[in-house]
Amino acid sequence: AKASLRGSFKNIQAGDCVVAFSRKNIHRIKQEIERATPHRCCVVYGSLPPETRKEQAKVFNSRYESSGFDVLVASDAVGMGLNLEIKRIIFGAINKFDGEQDRALHLRCG
């Protein structure tokens, strides 16, 4: 899973996590992926109840047991206390609104 999406959700792979920064974008991306591919998406974002976030994580992690849900679309809350078997992180945007203005993300790999 070293290649990028090359601008198309058709290049999504099982085990991918797409990070978005609003619920609206999370649901939009989920719909686009499910429309363009055979993949089904779990969703995780901060305002979901903790039990729902845990259940979505469990379903995503069980993709090898034929749950059918093999892609995760999430907010940055994905990094808060969930154990996830993610193969590749894809950012749906490189800017995040901080409450006042859009700010560029500074991404580092390695």
C-alpha positions in Angstrom: 0.0 0.0 0.0 2.8 2.4 -0.9 1.1 4.2 -3.7 -1.2 7.2 -3.3 -4.8 7.4 -4.5 -3.7 9.4 -7.5 -6.8 11.6 -7.1 -9.4 8.8 -7.1 -11.2 6.9 -4.4 -11.2 4.0 -6.9 -7.7 3.4 -5.6 -8.7 2.8 -2.0 -7.5 -0.6 -0.6 -8.8 -2.8 2.2 -7.2 -1.6 5.5 -7.0 2.1 4.4 -8.1 4.9 6.7 -9.1 8.3 5.2 -8.9 11.1 7.6 -11.3 14.1 7.2 -11.8 17.1 9.5 -15.6 17.4 9.6 -18.6 15.1 9.9 -19.9 16.4 6.7 -16.7 15.5 4.8 -16.5 12.1 6.6 -20.0 11.1 5.4 -19.3 12.6 1.9 -16.1 10.6 1.5 -17.8 7.4 2.8 -20.5 7.8 0.2 -18.0 8.5 -2.6 -15.9 5.4 -1.7 -18.9 3.1 -1.4 -20.3 4.4 -4.7 -17.0 4.1 -6.6 -15.7 0.8 -5.2 -16.9 -2.5 -3.7 -15.5 -1.4 -0.3 -17.8 -0.6 2.7 -16.7 2.0 5.2 -16.8 2.3 9.0 -16.8 5.8 10.4 -15.3 7.2 13.6 -15.4 10.8 14.8 -15.2 12.6 18.1 -18.9 13.3 18.8 -19.9 9.6 18.4 -20.6 7.9 21.7 -17.6 5.9 22.9 -19.5 2.6 22.6 -20.2 3.4 18.9 -16.6 4.3 18.2 -15.5 1.0 19.8 -18.0 -0.9 17.8 -16.9 0.7 14.5 -13.3 -0.1 15.4 -14.2 -3.7 16.1 -16.1 -4.1 12.8 -13.2 -2.5 10.9 -10.6 -4.7 12.6 -12.7 -7.8 11.8 -12.6 -7.2 8.0 -10.6 -10.4 7.7 -13.6 -12.3 9.1 -15.7 -11.1 6.2 -17.5 -8.3 7.9 -17.6 -6.5 4.6 -16.4 -3.3 6.2 -12.8 -2.9 5.2 -12.1 0.9 5.0 -12.3 3.4 7.8 -13.2 7.1 7.3 -12.5 9.1 10.4 -11.7 12.4 12.0 -8.5 13.0 13.8 -10.3 11.4 16.8 -9.2 8.1 15.3 -5.9 8.5 17.2 -7.6 8.7 20.6 -7.6 5.3 22.4 -8.7 3.0 19.7 -6.7 0.0 18.6 -7.0 -0.1 14.9 -5.3 -2.3 12.3 -4.8 0.4 9.7 -2.5 -0.3 6.7 -2.4 3.2 5.2 -3.5 6.7 6.3 -4.8 9.0 3.6 -5.6 12.6 4.4 -8.8 13.8 2.7 -7.5 17.4 3.1 -4.2 19.1 4.0 -5.9 22.0 5.8 -7.9 21.9 9.0 -10.2 24.7 10.4 -9.0 25.6 13.9 -12.2 27.5 14.9 -10.9 30.7 13.4 -9.2 29.9 10.1 -8.0 27.1 7.9 -4.5 26.0 8.8 -2.1 23.9 6.7 -1.2 20.5 8.2 2.5 19.8 8.7 2.9 16.2 7.8 6.0 14.2 8.6 6.6 10.6 7.7 9.0 8.2 9.2 
